[in-house]
């Protein structure tokens, strides 16, 4: 097939550091290419794939509304002009980009990575359309669309070939918390769990630029960092992520928000590291109790469950996650989506 992937400008594809959907788009572009398809990408400046990249807009997450309107008009013109050039258009960007081709026969996938604005879906379905499918990475996320349109749960993916399995870790191996250091992500709870169980904890992730979140870090995280029991290693690249996840006995995920998927959970599992997560959003869909981690309801249950991670086979943890979240598996799910419907 001839496939077009679309991503909003703001961050280049692949992203130089952080970027959730930008990473996904790059992985799928490369995977589709490996599978023998012809791949094009419409994304922000500096984007590169093995296929053909088309640039639009500017890479600035704080760009103006006027700039976003210019980008929308560019996308409309591009898609209308090329509406007969592709067999599949897979959109990770704004739903509005698809307006000029809604009723074109080309197959269209609109992928969401967070809670869905059902009003937008309702509005788009008022227009004549064909061959349009919506996806989200968890049933919890799909539910936010309120059953409007044709929906399928398709998990987010990671490239398991880039993660090393650590089959065994010692009894004194640390815990790890890897996420943006916002209050809703629960780093302060991870610290409390480590303190209550006398475990070492490695904290990795970026500090938000928001004043309220910087204050949270300064008051509720920084005072506990002693670089002995509690260590903060800052932002980590892929190589460091492999190292820290692989040497941990468990990853703590005490999130207090409806996470649509939680890529870091799959990344931990790819290293064989089980995840203990609060029961919120997609965590019950990602985690299979006693196989790749445990879903708990609060801090006390997290503390009580921590000793059970030693019963989990780390090789099986990875194998199970790979069978569900590897990019090859998910790419095939997308490409057969219309057959399933």
C-alpha positions, -999 to +999 in steps of 0.1 A: +000+000+000+009+037-002+005+051+033+005+087+046+011+093+083+002+127+097+016+144+129+010+179+142+040+203+139+055+213+173+081+185+177+100+169+148+096+132+140+114+114+155+116+136+185+151+146+197+141+139+234+106+135+246+075+131+224+049+104+228+030+104+195+060+116+176+079+085+187+049+063+177+046+079+143+083+073+136+081+037+147+051+030+125+067+048+095+097+026+098+077-006+104+054+000+075+084+006+053+100-027+065+068-044+056+072-033+020+047-004+019+055+030+005+054+055+033+050+093+033+049+116+064+033+150+068+048+166+100+068+195+113+101+208+100+132+185+104+111+153+104+128+124+087+118+088+079+130+061+056+102+071+032+092+106+020+087+134+045+066+165+038+071+195+062+045+220+073+041+245+101+067+253+127+081+233+156+069+253+186+045+239+212+035+274+222+028+286+186-001+310+181-037+301+171-031+320+139-002+298+131-023+267+138-049+280+114-022+284+087-012+248+094-048+236+091-052+253+057-019+238+045-030+203+055-064+208+038-048+218+005-022+190+007-048+163+015-073+175-011-047+176-038-034+141-029-066+125-019-063+099-046-026+092-041-028+070-010-045+038+000-044+046+037-041+079+056-032+074+093-037+106+113-021+112+147-027+150+145-058+171+146-091+155+135-099+187+115-071+179+091-093+152+076-122+175+067-115+177+029-112+140+025-139+127+049-160+113+021-131+103-002-128+065-007-093+064+008-091+045+041-086+068+071-075+061+106-078+088+133-057+078+163-061+094+198-036+092+226-056+108+254-092+114+265-114+121+235-134+153+230-167+136+221-181+169+207-155+169+180-164+133+170-201+141+170-195+171+148-173+152+123-199+124+120-225+149+109-207+151+076-208+125+050-179+101+055-167+067+045-138+044+054-131+064+086-121+045+117-111+059+152-086+042+175-075+048+211-049+029+232-073+016+258-110+008+264-110+035+290-099+060+264-124+047+239-152+051+264-146+088+265-158+090+229-193+080+241-197+054+214-198+080+186-183+067+153-165+034+146-139+028+174-113+001+180-089-002+209-053-005+195-026-004+221+003+020+219+036+004+208+073+003+216+101-013+196+111-042+219+144-047+199+157-015+216+152-028+251+174-053+269+159-080+291+175-082+326+166-117+337+176-113+373+182-085+398+195-088+433+174-084+465+189-050+470+179-037+436+162-003+437+127+007+428+123+032+399+099+060+392+102+072+356+078+100+345+073+137+342+075+151+378+040+164+380+019+159+411-007+137+392+021+113+383+026+106+420+064+108+426+058+119+462+038+086+468+067+066+453+090+083+478+066+074+507+065+038+495+103+036+494+106+052+528+080+029+543+097-003+530+133+009+534+139+005+497+162+025+474+144+046+448+157+061+415+137+090+402+140+099+365+121+124+345+118+161+336+106+189+359+077+208+346+081+245+336+048+253+353+053+273+386+029+251+405+047+219+395+082+234+402+069+243+437+056+207+440+091+194+431+109+219+455+086+211+485+076+174+481+104+157+462+137+176+464+139+176+503+140+137+502+168+134+476+199+123+495+215+103+467+217+074+490+182+060+495+165+084+471+183+095+440+172+118+412+190+112+379+172+138+358+161+134+322+173+101+307+179+091+271+171+057+256+204+041+267+200+053+303+164+043+304+174+007+295+200+008+323+178+022+350+147+001+342+168-031+338+185-028+372+152-021+391+132-047+409+100-029+401+086+003+387+061+023+408+033+040+389+011+057+415-007+078+390-037+100+400-052+107+365-069+086+337-037+077+318-047+067+283-020+040+281+013+047+299+042+040+275+066+038+304+049+007+318+055-011+285+091+001+285+097-013+320+081-046+311+104-048+280+133-049+304+116-076+324+107-051+352+072-055+367+051-025+373+030-018+404+004+008+394-027+025+409-060+014+394-066+044+371-073+048+334-056+021+313-035+004+340-058-026+344-056-032+307-019-029+305-010-049+336-019-086+341-016-093+378+012-117+388+024-118+352+039-083+346+030-065+377+001-056+400-028-032+400-034-017+434-059+009+448-038+030+471-004+035+487-010+010+515-017-018+489+014-007+469+035-012+500+019-046+508+023-058+472+059-048+468+073-080+483+054-101+457+073-088+426+101-113+434+076-140+424+073-127+388+093-143+361+111-114+344+115-133+311+078-141+311+070-104+320+088-093+288+074-121+266+038-112+276+043-075+270+060-081+237+031-102+224+008-073+230+027-041+226+056-046+201+055-023+171+053-052+147+021-065+164+005-031+166+014-021+130-004-053+118-034-045+139-037-011+122-032-025+087-059-051+092-083-027+110-107-024+080-107-061+075-119-065+112-146-040+107 
